């Protein structure tokens, strides 16, 4: 574990992270800082840091819920496609088996 200093809205925070994760954490902090800064600008800088953090967190949660919904829809579509292909496979297999059976009958 190592201690990393991140800056959000010109405030420095010390947090610990796993070794090798520092650059990833700093990218996340930079992205969050930009989001909080954007929220702060939209409120005219009148909101407290806590309010700006809360609003940024709500924006992120909304994005997570939307992406989760889209992922669930994509998974449902994929499963529907797999089921359709499974049915097609069974139909083709049945036809092939019938052809084989007919060929065996002709052969005998």
Buried (B, 14 or more C-beta within 10 A) or exposed (E): EEEBEBEBBEEEEEEEBEEEEBEEBBEEBEEBBEBBBBBBEEEEEEBEEEEBBBBBBEBEEEEEEEEEEEEEEEEEEEEEEEEEEEEEEEEEEEEEEEEEEEEEEEEE
